[in-house]
Amino acid sequence: MPTGLLIGSLIMLAVGLVLLVGGIATIIKAPQMGAGIRLCAMLMFVPAVLFCPWGFAAAMEPGDYHILWRIGYVLVFLSSLAAIGRLVFSKREQQNLGHN
């Protein structure tokens, strides 16, 4: 594998892992976040969702490792989309103060 492709793959893998872990954490913690925090968290995932279809299409070019790029783009796209959906549709949990 050429050095440039290896470095690009490692960078994409790192970004994908950060987005995947951030997406999982967001999906779990979304009901405990305020609206402003959820909006800021959502803005982190929007660029990935917009870029992934273009990257997926560009990965269709012939080459030895194009399947790895396509899998990476799909994983980042789906995890980012799930995180955005959870952030948009989650309701904030109300604190139960012990009142009946």
N, C-alpha and C positions, 0 to 999 in steps of 0.2 A: 504494500500500500504506500503510495507517495506520501511524503512528509506533510505537505499542505493539506491533503485530504484527511490524514490522521489527526492533525491539529483541529481542523474544522469539525470533524466528527466528535472529538473530545469536548470541544466547546459546546456543540449542540447537545451532546449528552448531558453536560453540566447544567445548561439552561433548562433542558427538559426535566431533569431531576428536580431542580429548584421549583419549577412550575408544578410538577406532579406532587411534590411534598406540600407546597403551598396550597394547591388545590384541595388535597386531602384534609389539611388542617382547617381550611376555610369551610369545607363541607361539614366538618364536625363542629366547629365553633361558631358558625354563622348565626344561630339563634341567640347567642349570648352577646353579639356585637351590636353596637348602635348603628343607626342609619348612615351617619357620616363615615364611620370606619368601613362599613360594608361597601359604600360607594367608592372609597379610595382603594379598597382591596379589589373591587371589580375592575377598576381602571388599570390594574396591573395585568389582568388577563386579556383585556380587549385587544391589544396589539398582537398577542400570540394567536388569537382566534382569526384575526384578519390576515396574518402573514402565512399561516399554515397551508391554506389551499394553494397559494402561489408556490410555496416551497415544495408541496407535494407534486404539483404539476411539473416543476423544474426537475424533480427527482426522476421523472419518467425517461430522461435522456439515457442513452445506452451507457453502460459502465459496469464495473465489477461489483460495486457495493451499493447500487441504487436501492435495493430492497431495504437495507438498513436505514437509509434516509427516509424512505416512505413510511416505515414502521414508526420511526421517531416523530415524524410530522403528525401522523394519526394519533399517537399517544398524547402528544402535547395538545393537539386540537381538542380531543375528547375530554381530557382532564380540565382544560381551561373552560370549555363550554359547560361542563358539569359544575365547576366552581361558580361561574357567572349565574347559572340558573339557580343554584342554591342561595347565592347572595341576594338575588332579586326576589325570590319567592319565599324566603324564610321570614317568619314573624319573630319579633323580639319576645323572649320569655319574660313573663311578669314575675316579679319578686313576690313570693308569698310571705306576708308579714305575720301570719298566724291568725288573721281575722277570718271569721266565718262568713 
